[in-house]
Amino acid sequence: MLEVLKTNKITEITDDLSNLLRDAGYLELSACIQCGTCSGSCPSGRRTALRTRSLMKKVQLGLKEEILSDKELWFCSTCYTCLERCPRGVPVTDVIIYLRNLAV
């Protein structure tokens, strides 16, 4: 029974974050293949704890509360290098900006 409750809670959280991002127009998130190009090209990631790849994985998993309370969200310099180099065109920087707005 407890396992079912945990599964339903995860689904609920995932659906909630997915709906928010979809309503905001971010439909490309499922295209992320976790290749790591965003993290490898991130100038902020070289000097801070920002790992855009892990942040995008959390978004895909729908870990809303974990994302919104993570200080890593604020390390992005919004230079858009990740978007320019993403082979799938995932708007990582725009998603980070949107998530920052939710966190405030």
C-alpha positions as CSV (number, residue, x, y, z in Angstrom):
1,M,0.0,0.0,0.0
2,L,2.8,2.4,0.9
3,E,4.5,1.7,-2.4
4,V,1.4,2.6,-4.3
5,L,1.1,5.9,-2.4
6,K,4.7,6.8,-3.2
7,T,4.1,6.0,-6.8
8,N,1.0,8.1,-7.0
9,K,2.8,11.0,-5.2
10,I,5.6,10.9,-7.7
11,T,3.2,10.8,-10.6
12,E,1.3,13.7,-9.1
13,I,4.4,15.8,-8.7
14,T,5.7,14.9,-12.2
15,D,2.3,15.8,-13.7
16,D,2.2,19.1,-11.9
17,L,5.6,20.2,-13.1
18,S,5.0,18.8,-16.6
19,N,1.7,20.7,-16.8
20,L,3.3,24.0,-15.7
21,L,6.2,23.7,-18.2
22,R,3.9,22.6,-21.0
23,D,1.5,25.5,-20.3
24,A,4.5,27.8,-20.5
25,G,5.3,26.4,-23.9
26,Y,8.3,24.2,-23.1
27,L,7.4,21.1,-25.1
28,E,11.0,20.2,-26.0
29,L,11.9,18.9,-22.6
30,S,11.2,15.3,-23.5
31,A,13.7,15.6,-26.3
32,C,16.6,15.9,-23.8
33,I,18.7,12.8,-24.1
34,Q,21.0,13.6,-21.2
35,C,24.1,13.8,-23.4
36,G,25.8,16.3,-21.1
37,T,26.6,18.9,-23.8
38,C,24.9,21.6,-21.8
39,S,27.0,20.9,-18.7
40,G,30.2,20.6,-20.7
41,S,29.7,23.9,-22.4
42,C,28.4,25.9,-19.4
43,P,30.8,28.6,-18.2
44,S,29.1,28.9,-14.9
45,G,29.4,25.2,-14.4
46,R,33.2,25.5,-14.5
47,R,33.2,27.7,-11.4
48,T,30.1,26.8,-9.5
49,A,28.0,23.8,-8.5
50,L,25.7,24.2,-11.5
51,R,25.2,21.0,-13.5
52,T,22.6,21.8,-16.1
53,R,22.4,18.1,-17.1
54,S,21.4,17.0,-13.6
55,L,19.0,19.9,-13.3
56,M,17.3,18.9,-16.6
57,K,17.1,15.3,-15.3
58,K,15.3,16.6,-12.2
59,V,12.9,18.5,-14.4
60,Q,12.2,15.4,-16.4
61,L,11.6,13.4,-13.2
62,G,9.3,16.2,-12.0
63,L,11.2,16.9,-8.8
64,K,9.6,20.3,-8.4
65,E,10.2,21.0,-4.7
66,E,13.8,19.8,-5.0
67,I,14.4,22.0,-8.0
68,L,12.8,25.1,-6.6
69,S,14.7,24.9,-3.3
70,D,18.1,24.1,-4.9
71,K,20.6,27.0,-4.9
72,E,22.1,25.5,-8.1
73,L,19.1,27.1,-9.9
74,W,20.6,30.5,-9.3
75,F,24.1,29.9,-10.6
76,C,23.1,30.1,-14.3
77,S,24.4,33.2,-16.0
78,T,21.8,33.0,-18.7
79,C,24.4,33.1,-21.5
80,Y,22.4,30.6,-23.6
81,T,25.5,28.6,-24.5
82,C,23.7,25.4,-23.5
83,L,20.9,26.1,-26.0
84,E,23.3,27.0,-28.8
85,R,25.1,23.7,-28.3
86,C,22.3,21.4,-27.5
87,P,21.9,18.8,-30.3
88,R,18.1,18.6,-29.6
89,G,17.4,22.3,-29.2
90,V,16.2,22.0,-25.6
91,P,15.7,25.6,-24.2
92,V,17.6,24.9,-21.0
93,T,18.2,28.6,-20.1
94,D,14.6,29.5,-20.7
95,V,13.5,26.6,-18.5
96,I,15.9,27.8,-15.8
97,I,14.5,31.3,-15.9
98,Y,10.9,30.0,-15.7
99,L,11.8,27.8,-12.7
100,R,13.5,30.8,-11.0
101,N,10.2,32.7,-11.4
102,L,8.3,29.8,-9.8
103,A,10.8,29.7,-7.0
104,V,10.4,33.3,-6.0
